[in-house]
Amino acid sequence: MQDQHNKSSDRVPIGQVVFDEVFLLFLASLVISFVLYNVWGLLELLNVPFLK
């Protein structure tokens, strides 16, 4: 019974796992910045008036 209690208390929270992985954080920052800047750029292009 004590062994089962130790296994359940030894689990690492998912937030800690994510923040411990430096390369995962780096990749996430690249993806977020890529998506945000591209969406921002597309919105800017769509707001440019057309020439007649």
CHARMM-style PDB file with segment names, atoms N, HN, CA, C and O in Angstrom:
ATOM      1  N   MET     1       0.822  -1.193   0.000  1.00  0.00      PROA
ATOM      2  CA  MET     1       0.000   0.000   0.000  1.00  0.00      PROA
ATOM      3  C   MET     1       0.865   1.255   0.000  1.00  0.00      PROA
ATOM      4  O   MET     1       0.566   2.229  -0.692  1.00  0.00      PROA
ATOM      5  N   GLN     2       1.912   1.222   0.765  1.00  0.00      PROA
ATOM      6  HN  GLN     2       2.155   0.432   1.327  1.00  0.00      PROA
ATOM      7  CA  GLN     2       2.817   2.371   0.822  1.00  0.00      PROA
ATOM      8  C   GLN     2       3.513   2.581  -0.521  1.00  0.00      PROA
ATOM      9  O   GLN     2       3.784   3.716  -0.912  1.00  0.00      PROA
ATOM     10  N   ASP     3       3.804   1.477  -1.234  1.00  0.00      PROA
ATOM     11  HN  ASP     3       3.583   0.554  -0.917  1.00  0.00      PROA
ATOM     12  CA  ASP     3       4.477   1.577  -2.525  1.00  0.00      PROA
ATOM     13  C   ASP     3       3.592   2.292  -3.547  1.00  0.00      PROA
ATOM     14  O   ASP     3       4.094   3.082  -4.347  1.00  0.00      PROA
ATOM     15  N   GLN     4       2.299   2.029  -3.534  1.00  0.00      PROA
ATOM     16  HN  GLN     4       1.891   1.387  -2.885  1.00  0.00      PROA
ATOM     17  CA  GLN     4       1.386   2.703  -4.445  1.00  0.00      PROA
ATOM     18  C   GLN     4       1.305   4.190  -4.127  1.00  0.00      PROA
ATOM     19  O   GLN     4       1.195   5.012  -5.037  1.00  0.00      PROA
ATOM     20  N   HSD     5       1.358   4.539  -2.870  1.00  0.00      PROA
ATOM     21  HN  HSD     5       1.448   3.872  -2.130  1.00  0.00      PROA
ATOM     22  CA  HSD     5       1.297   5.948  -2.475  1.00  0.00      PROA
ATOM     23  C   HSD     5       2.535   6.688  -2.969  1.00  0.00      PROA
ATOM     24  O   HSD     5       2.427   7.836  -3.400  1.00  0.00      PROA
ATOM     25  N   ASN     6       3.695   6.065  -2.918  1.00  0.00      PROA
ATOM     26  HN  ASN     6       3.782   5.133  -2.568  1.00  0.00      PROA
ATOM     27  CA  ASN     6       4.925   6.703  -3.381  1.00  0.00      PROA
ATOM     28  C   ASN     6       4.910   6.906  -4.893  1.00  0.00      PROA
ATOM     29  O   ASN     6       5.411   7.919  -5.381  1.00  0.00      PROA
ATOM     30  N   LYS     7       4.344   5.962  -5.642  1.00  0.00      PROA
ATOM     31  HN  LYS     7       3.937   5.139  -5.246  1.00  0.00      PROA
ATOM     32  CA  LYS     7       4.286   6.098  -7.093  1.00  0.00      PROA
ATOM     33  C   LYS     7       3.395   7.270  -7.493  1.00  0.00      PROA
ATOM     34  O   LYS     7       3.737   8.024  -8.404  1.00  0.00      PROA
ATOM     35  N   SER     8       2.266   7.429  -6.825  1.00  0.00      PROA
ATOM     36  HN  SER     8       1.989   6.817  -6.084  1.00  0.00      PROA
ATOM     37  CA  SER     8       1.363   8.516  -7.183  1.00  0.00      PROA
ATOM     38  C   SER     8       1.921   9.868  -6.754  1.00  0.00      PROA
ATOM     39  O   SER     8       1.642  10.877  -7.403  1.00  0.00      PROA
ATOM     40  N   SER     9       2.695   9.913  -5.686  1.00  0.00      PROA
ATOM     41  HN  SER     9       2.921   9.093  -5.159  1.00  0.00      PROA
ATOM     42  CA  SER     9       3.241  11.194  -5.245  1.00  0.00      PROA
ATOM     43  C   SER     9       4.525  11.547  -5.981  1.00  0.00      PROA
ATOM     44  O   SER     9       4.989  12.682  -5.877  1.00  0.00      PROA
ATOM     45  N   ASP    10       5.118  10.606  -6.727  1.00  0.00      PROA
ATOM     46  HN  ASP    10       4.741   9.683  -6.811  1.00  0.00      PROA
ATOM     47  CA  ASP    10       6.344  10.871  -7.464  1.00  0.00      PROA
ATOM     48  C   ASP    10       6.080  11.422  -8.863  1.00  0.00      PROA
ATOM     49  O   ASP    10       7.021  11.779  -9.572  1.00  0.00      PROA
ATOM     50  N   ARG    11       4.828  11.495  -9.264  1.00  0.00      PROA
ATOM     51  HN  ARG    11       4.064  11.205  -8.688  1.00  0.00      PROA
ATOM     52  CA  ARG    11       4.528  12.023 -10.592  1.00  0.00      PROA
ATOM     53  C   ARG    11       4.865  13.508 -10.644  1.00  0.00      PROA
ATOM     54  O   ARG    11       4.569  14.263  -9.717  1.00  0.00      PROA
ATOM     55  N   VAL    12       5.487  13.906 -11.744  1.00  0.00      PROA
ATOM     56  HN  VAL    12       5.727  13.292 -12.496  1.00  0.00      PROA
ATOM     57  CA  VAL    12       5.863  15.306 -11.926  1.00  0.00      PROA
ATOM     58  C   VAL    12       4.723  16.016 -12.652  1.00  0.00      PROA
ATOM     59  O   VAL    12       4.223  15.502 -13.652  1.00  0.00      PROA
ATOM     60  N   PRO    13       4.304  17.176 -12.174  1.00  0.00      PROA
ATOM     61  CA  PRO    13       3.230  17.911 -12.860  1.00  0.00      PROA
ATOM     62  C   PRO    13       3.637  18.294 -14.280  1.00  0.00      PROA
ATOM     63  O   PRO    13       4.814  18.524 -14.561  1.00  0.00      PROA
ATOM     64  N   ILE    14       2.653  18.359 -15.164  1.00  0.00      PROA
ATOM     65  HN  ILE    14       1.698  18.173 -14.936  1.00  0.00      PROA
ATOM     66  CA  ILE    14       2.928  18.633 -16.574  1.00  0.00      PROA
ATOM     67  C   ILE    14       3.538  20.017 -16.761  1.00  0.00      PROA
ATOM     68  O   ILE    14       4.364  20.207 -17.653  1.00  0.00      PROA
ATOM     69  N   GLY    15       3.150  20.978 -15.944  1.00  0.00      PROA
ATOM     70  HN  GLY    15       2.479  20.823 -15.219  1.00  0.00      PROA
ATOM     71  CA  GLY    15       3.730  22.315 -16.039  1.00  0.00      PROA
ATOM     72  C   GLY    15       5.215  22.318 -15.748  1.00  0.00      PROA
ATOM     73  O   GLY    15       5.980  23.022 -16.406  1.00  0.00      PROA
ATOM     74  N   GLN    16       5.623  21.538 -14.772  1.00  0.00      PROA
ATOM     75  HN  GLN    16       5.001  20.966 -14.237  1.00  0.00      PROA
ATOM     76  CA  GLN    16       7.040  21.452 -14.437  1.00  0.00      PROA
ATOM     77  C   GLN    16       7.818  20.765 -15.553  1.00  0.00      PROA
ATOM     78  O   GLN    16       8.945  21.155 -15.859  1.00  0.00      PROA
ATOM     79  N   VAL    17       7.226  19.758 -16.152  1.00  0.00      PROA
ATOM     80  HN  VAL    17       6.310  19.442 -15.904  1.00  0.00      PROA
ATOM     81  CA  VAL    17       7.893  19.059 -17.255  1.00  0.00      PROA
ATOM     82  C   VAL    17       8.106  20.019 -18.424  1.00  0.00      PROA
ATOM     83  O   VAL    17       9.178  20.034 -19.029  1.00  0.00      PROA
ATOM     84  N   VAL    18       7.087  20.819 -18.740  1.00  0.00      PROA
ATOM     85  HN  VAL    18       6.217  20.806 -18.248  1.00  0.00      PROA
ATOM     86  CA  VAL    18       7.184  21.752 -19.863  1.00  0.00      PROA
ATOM     87  C   VAL    18       8.238  22.813 -19.589  1.00  0.00      PROA
ATOM     88  O   VAL    18       9.050  23.117 -20.463  1.00  0.00      PROA
ATOM     89  N   PHE    19       8.238  23.382 -18.383  1.00  0.00      PROA
ATOM     90  HN  PHE    19       7.579  23.135 -17.673  1.00  0.00      PROA
ATOM     91  CA  PHE    19       9.174  24.458 -18.076  1.00  0.00      PROA
ATOM     92  C   PHE    19      10.591  23.957 -17.842  1.00  0.00      PROA
ATOM     93  O   PHE    19      11.530  24.753 -17.871  1.00  0.00      PROA
ATOM     94  N   ASP    20      10.769  22.676 -17.614  1.00  0.00      PROA
ATOM     95  HN  ASP    20      10.007  22.029 -17.591  1.00  0.00      PROA
ATOM     96  CA  ASP    20      12.114  22.125 -17.461  1.00  0.00      PROA
ATOM     97  C   ASP    20      12.786  21.855 -18.803  1.00  0.00      PROA
ATOM     98  O   ASP    20      14.010  21.750 -18.870  1.00  0.00      PROA
ATOM     99  N   GLU    21      12.008  21.744 -19.860  1.00  0.00      PROA
ATOM    100  HN  GLU    21      11.013  21.830 -19.806  1.00  0.00      PROA
ATOM    101  CA  GLU    21      12.556  21.466 -21.188  1.00  0.00      PROA
ATOM    102  C   GLU    21      12.878  22.779 -21.895  1.00  0.00      PROA
ATOM    103  O   GLU    21      11.977  23.456 -22.391  1.00  0.00      PROA
ATOM    104  N   VAL    22      14.155  23.139 -21.941  1.00  0.00      PROA
ATOM    105  HN  VAL    22      14.886  22.589 -21.538  1.00  0.00      PROA
ATOM    106  CA  VAL    22      14.576  24.412 -22.523  1.00  0.00      PROA
ATOM    107  C   VAL    22      14.304  24.439 -24.022  1.00  0.00      PROA
ATOM    108  O   VAL    22      13.836  25.452 -24.543  1.00  0.00      PROA
ATOM    109  N   PHE    23      14.585  23.356 -24.716  1.00  0.00      PROA
ATOM    110  HN  PHE    23      14.965  22.533 -24.293  1.00  0.00      PROA
ATOM    111  CA  PHE    23      14.387  23.329 -26.160  1.00  0.00      PROA
ATOM    112  C   PHE    23      12.904  23.356 -26.515  1.00  0.00      PROA
ATOM    113  O   PHE    23      12.530  23.899 -27.554  1.00  0.00      PROA
ATOM    114  N   LEU    24      12.063  22.784 -25.675  1.00  0.00      PROA
ATOM    115  HN  LEU    24      12.366  22.343 -24.830  1.00  0.00      PROA
ATOM    116  CA  LEU    24      10.625  22.857 -25.906  1.00  0.00      PROA
ATOM    117  C   LEU    24      10.135  24.295 -25.757  1.00  0.00      PROA
ATOM    118  O   LEU    24       9.300  24.750 -26.539  1.00  0.00      PROA
ATOM    119  N   LEU    25      10.645  25.005 -24.765  1.00  0.00      PROA
ATOM    120  HN  LEU    25      11.323  24.635 -24.130  1.00  0.00      PROA
ATOM    121  CA  LEU    25      10.285  26.408 -24.599  1.00  0.00      PROA
ATOM    122  C   LEU    25      10.780  27.245 -25.776  1.00  0.00      PROA
ATOM    123  O   LEU    25      10.076  28.137 -26.249  1.00  0.00      PROA
ATOM    124  N   PHE    26      11.990  26.955 -26.243  1.00  0.00      PROA
ATOM    125  HN  PHE    26      12.561  26.230 -25.858  1.00  0.00      PROA
ATOM    126  CA  PHE    26      12.535  27.673 -27.397  1.00  0.00      PROA
ATOM    127  C   PHE    26      11.687  27.431 -28.635  1.00  0.00      PROA
ATOM    128  O   PHE    26      11.368  28.368 -29.367  1.00  0.00      PROA
ATOM    129  N   LEU    27      11.323  26.181 -28.870  1.00  0.00      PROA
ATOM    130  HN  LEU    27      11.582  25.420 -28.276  1.00  0.00      PROA
ATOM    131  CA  LEU    27      10.491  25.845 -30.017  1.00  0.00      PROA
ATOM    132  C   LEU    27       9.115  26.506 -29.907  1.00  0.00      PROA
ATOM    133  O   LEU    27       8.584  27.006 -30.899  1.00  0.00      PROA
ATOM    134  N   ALA    28       8.545  26.506 -28.713  1.00  0.00      PROA
ATOM    135  HN  ALA    28       8.976  26.099 -27.908  1.00  0.00      PROA
ATOM    136  CA  ALA    28       7.241  27.142 -28.513  1.00  0.00      PROA
ATOM    137  C   ALA    28       7.319  28.641 -28.778  1.00  0.00      PROA
ATOM    138  O   ALA    28       6.402  29.213 -29.368  1.00  0.00      PROA
ATOM    139  N   SER    29       8.408  29.285 -28.348  1.00  0.00      PROA
ATOM    140  HN  SER    29       9.153  28.821 -27.869  1.00  0.00      PROA
ATOM    141  CA  SER    29       8.547  30.723 -28.594  1.00  0.00      PROA
ATOM    142  C   SER    29       8.694  31.012 -30.082  1.00  0.00      PROA
ATOM    143  O   SER    29       8.158  32.005 -30.576  1.00  0.00      PROA
ATOM    144  N   LEU    30       9.412  30.157 -30.800  1.00  0.00      PROA
ATOM    145  HN  LEU    30       9.847  29.351 -30.400  1.00  0.00      PROA
ATOM    146  CA  LEU    30       9.540  30.347 -32.246  1.00  0.00      PROA
ATOM    147  C   LEU    30       8.197  30.185 -32.950  1.00  0.00      PROA
ATOM    148  O   LEU    30       7.853  30.977 -33.827  1.00  0.00      PROA
ATOM    149  N   VAL    31       7.447  29.170 -32.569  1.00  0.00      PROA
ATOM    150  HN  VAL    31       7.727  28.527 -31.856  1.00  0.00      PROA
ATOM    151  CA  VAL    31       6.149  28.920 -33.204  1.00  0.00      PROA
ATOM    152  C   VAL    31       5.182  30.060 -32.911  1.00  0.00      PROA
ATOM    153  O   VAL    31       4.484  30.528 -33.811  1.00  0.00      PROA
ATOM    154  N   ILE    32       5.136  30.507 -31.666  1.00  0.00      PROA
ATOM    155  HN  ILE    32       5.703  30.127 -30.935  1.00  0.00      PROA
ATOM    156  CA  ILE    32       4.214  31.582 -31.294  1.00  0.00      PROA
ATOM    157  C   ILE    32       4.566  32.870 -32.025  1.00  0.00      PROA
ATOM    158  O   ILE    32       3.682  33.543 -32.554  1.00  0.00      PROA
ATOM    159  N   SER    33       5.852  33.219 -32.061  1.00  0.00      PROA
ATOM    160  HN  SER    33       6.570  32.671 -31.632  1.00  0.00      PROA
ATOM    161  CA  SER    33       6.237  34.453 -32.744  1.00  0.00      PROA
ATOM    162  C   SER    33       5.988  34.346 -34.247  1.00  0.00      PROA
ATOM    163  O   SER    33       5.541  35.315 -34.860  1.00  0.00      PROA
ATOM    164  N   PHE    34       6.264  33.200 -34.848  1.00  0.00      PROA
ATOM    165  HN  PHE    34       6.627  32.413 -34.349  1.00  0.00      PROA
ATOM    166  CA  PHE    34       6.024  33.005 -36.277  1.00  0.00      PROA
ATOM    167  C   PHE    34       4.543  33.178 -36.607  1.00  0.00      PROA
ATOM    168  O   PHE    34       4.191  33.865 -37.566  1.00  0.00      PROA
ATOM    169  N   VAL    35       3.689  32.559 -35.817  1.00  0.00      PROA
ATOM    170  HN  VAL    35       3.975  32.001 -35.037  1.00  0.00      PROA
ATOM    171  CA  VAL    35       2.247  32.631 -36.073  1.00  0.00      PROA
ATOM    172  C   VAL    35       1.740  34.054 -35.863  1.00  0.00      PROA
ATOM    173  O   VAL    35       0.992  34.569 -36.694  1.00  0.00      PROA
ATOM    174  N   LEU    36       2.134  34.697 -34.763  1.00  0.00      PROA
ATOM    175  HN  LEU    36       2.741  34.279 -34.087  1.00  0.00      PROA
ATOM    176  CA  LEU    36       1.635  36.041 -34.480  1.00  0.00      PROA
ATOM    177  C   LEU    36       2.076  37.048 -35.535  1.00  0.00      PROA
ATOM    178  O   LEU    36       1.266  37.852 -35.995  1.00  0.00      PROA
ATOM    179  N   TYR    37       3.344  37.016 -35.922  1.00  0.00      PROA
ATOM    180  HN  TYR    37       4.002  36.362 -35.548  1.00  0.00      PROA
ATOM    181  CA  TYR    37       3.818  37.971 -36.918  1.00  0.00      PROA
ATOM    182  C   TYR    37       3.197  37.716 -38.284  1.00  0.00      PROA
ATOM    183  O   TYR    37       2.924  38.667 -39.016  1.00  0.00      PROA
ATOM    184  N   ASN    38       2.969  36.476 -38.642  1.00  0.00      PROA
ATOM    185  HN  ASN    38       3.191  35.703 -38.047  1.00  0.00      PROA
ATOM    186  CA  ASN    38       2.333  36.191 -39.933  1.00  0.00      PROA
ATOM    187  C   ASN    38       0.869  36.607 -39.943  1.00  0.00      PROA
ATOM    188  O   ASN    38       0.388  37.150 -40.938  1.00  0.00      PROA
ATOM    189  N   VAL    39       0.161  36.362 -38.857  1.00  0.00      PROA
ATOM    190  HN  VAL    39       0.552  35.921 -38.048  1.00  0.00      PROA
ATOM    191  CA  VAL    39      -1.238  36.797 -38.780  1.00  0.00      PROA
ATOM    192  C   VAL    39      -1.305  38.317 -38.811  1.00  0.00      PROA
ATOM    193  O   VAL    39      -2.156  38.889 -39.493  1.00  0.00      PROA
ATOM    194  N   TRP    40      -0.417  38.969 -38.080  1.00  0.00      PROA
ATOM    195  HN  TRP    40       0.274  38.505 -37.526  1.00  0.00      PROA
ATOM    196  CA  TRP    40      -0.372  40.428 -38.071  1.00  0.00      PROA
ATOM    197  C   TRP    40      -0.083  40.957 -39.478  1.00  0.00      PROA
ATOM    198  O   TRP    40      -0.728  41.907 -39.924  1.00  0.00      PROA
ATOM    199  N   GLY    41       0.860  40.364 -40.166  1.00  0.00      PROA
ATOM    200  HN  GLY    41       1.384  39.593 -39.804  1.00  0.00      PROA
ATOM    201  CA  GLY    41       1.193  40.790 -41.518  1.00  0.00      PROA
ATOM    202  C   GLY    41       0.045  40.586 -42.489  1.00  0.00      PROA
ATOM    203  O   GLY    41      -0.213  41.443 -43.334  1.00  0.00      PROA
ATOM    204  N   LEU    42      -0.644  39.463 -42.376  1.00  0.00      PROA
ATOM    205  HN  LEU    42      -0.434  38.767 -41.690  1.00  0.00      PROA
ATOM    206  CA  LEU    42      -1.791  39.219 -43.255  1.00  0.00      PROA
ATOM    207  C   LEU    42      -2.918  40.208 -42.990  1.00  0.00      PROA
ATOM    208  O   LEU    42      -3.567  40.672 -43.927  1.00  0.00      PROA
ATOM    209  N   LEU    43      -3.155  40.532 -41.732  1.00  0.00      PROA
ATOM    210  HN  LEU    43      -2.628  40.155 -40.970  1.00  0.00      PROA
ATOM    211  CA  LEU    43      -4.183  41.527 -41.412  1.00  0.00      PROA
ATOM    212  C   LEU    43      -3.803  42.896 -41.964  1.00  0.00      PROA
ATOM    213  O   LEU    43      -4.663  43.625 -42.458  1.00  0.00      PROA
ATOM    214  N   GLU    44      -2.540  43.246 -41.885  1.00  0.00      PROA
ATOM    215  HN  GLU    44      -1.842  42.654 -41.483  1.00  0.00      PROA
ATOM    216  CA  GLU    44      -2.084  44.519 -42.450  1.00  0.00      PROA
ATOM    217  C   GLU    44      -2.269  44.535 -43.966  1.00  0.00      PROA
ATOM    218  O   GLU    44      -2.695  45.543 -44.531  1.00  0.00      PROA
ATOM    219  N   LEU    45      -1.953  43.434 -44.618  1.00  0.00      PROA
ATOM    220  HN  LEU    45      -1.607  42.615 -44.159  1.00  0.00      PROA
ATOM    221  CA  LEU    45      -2.122  43.374 -46.071  1.00  0.00      PROA
ATOM    222  C   LEU    45      -3.590  43.453 -46.479  1.00  0.00      PROA
ATOM    223  O   LEU    45      -3.919  44.059 -47.498  1.00  0.00      PROA
ATOM    224  N   LEU    46      -4.461  42.852 -45.698  1.00  0.00      PROA
ATOM    225  HN  LEU    46      -4.193  42.359 -44.870  1.00  0.00      PROA
ATOM    226  CA  LEU    46      -5.885  42.892 -46.023  1.00  0.00      PROA
ATOM    227  C   LEU    46      -6.483  44.276 -45.802  1.00  0.00      PROA
ATOM    228  O   LEU    46      -7.513  44.601 -46.392  1.00  0.00      PROA
ATOM    229  N   ASN    47      -5.858  45.092 -44.966  1.00  0.00      PROA
ATOM    230  HN  ASN    47      -5.021  44.828 -44.486  1.00  0.00      PROA
ATOM    231  CA  ASN    47      -6.370  46.432 -44.688  1.00  0.00      PROA
ATOM    232  C   ASN    47      -5.830  47.492 -45.643  1.00  0.00      PROA
ATOM    233  O   ASN    47      -6.226  48.654 -45.551  1.00  0.00      PROA
ATOM    234  N   VAL    48      -4.944  47.122 -46.550  1.00  0.00      PROA
ATOM    235  HN  VAL    48      -4.622  46.179 -46.625  1.00  0.00      PROA
ATOM    236  CA  VAL    48      -4.417  48.069 -47.533  1.00  0.00      PROA
ATOM    237  C   VAL    48      -5.487  48.290 -48.602  1.00  0.00      PROA
ATOM    238  O   VAL    48      -6.009  47.330 -49.168  1.00  0.00      PROA
ATOM    239  N   PRO    49      -5.812  49.553 -48.879  1.00  0.00      PROA
ATOM    240  CA  PRO    49      -6.838  49.799 -49.905  1.00  0.00      PROA
ATOM    241  C   PRO    49      -6.310  49.471 -51.305  1.00  0.00      PROA
ATOM    242  O   PRO    49      -5.130  49.660 -51.600  1.00  0.00      PROA
ATOM    243  N   PHE    50      -7.199  48.984 -52.145  1.00  0.00      PROA
ATOM    244  HN  PHE    50      -8.157  48.831 -51.905  1.00  0.00      PROA
ATOM    245  CA  PHE    50      -6.839  48.633 -53.517  1.00  0.00      PROA
ATOM    246  C   PHE    50      -6.810  49.887 -54.387  1.00  0.00      PROA
ATOM    247  O   PHE    50      -7.592  50.814 -54.179  1.00  0.00      PROA
ATOM    248  N   LEU    51      -5.909  49.906 -55.357  1.00  0.00      PROA
ATOM    249  HN  LEU    51      -5.273  49.153 -55.526  1.00  0.00      PROA
ATOM    250  CA  LEU    51      -5.859  51.008 -56.316  1.00  0.00      PROA
ATOM    251  C   LEU    51      -6.871  50.766 -57.424  1.00  0.00      PROA
ATOM    252  O   LEU    51      -7.098  49.631 -57.842  1.00  0.00      PROA
ATOM    253  N   LYS    52      -7.474  51.852 -57.892  1.00  0.00      PROA
ATOM    254  HN  LYS    52      -7.290  52.774 -57.552  1.00  0.00      PROA
ATOM    255  CA  LYS    52      -8.460  51.721 -58.975  1.00  0.00      PROA
ATOM    256  C   LYS    52      -7.894  52.225 -60.268  1.00  0.00      PROA
ATOM    257  OT1 LYS    52      -8.575  52.196 -61.293  1.00  0.00      PROA
TER     258      LYS     52
END
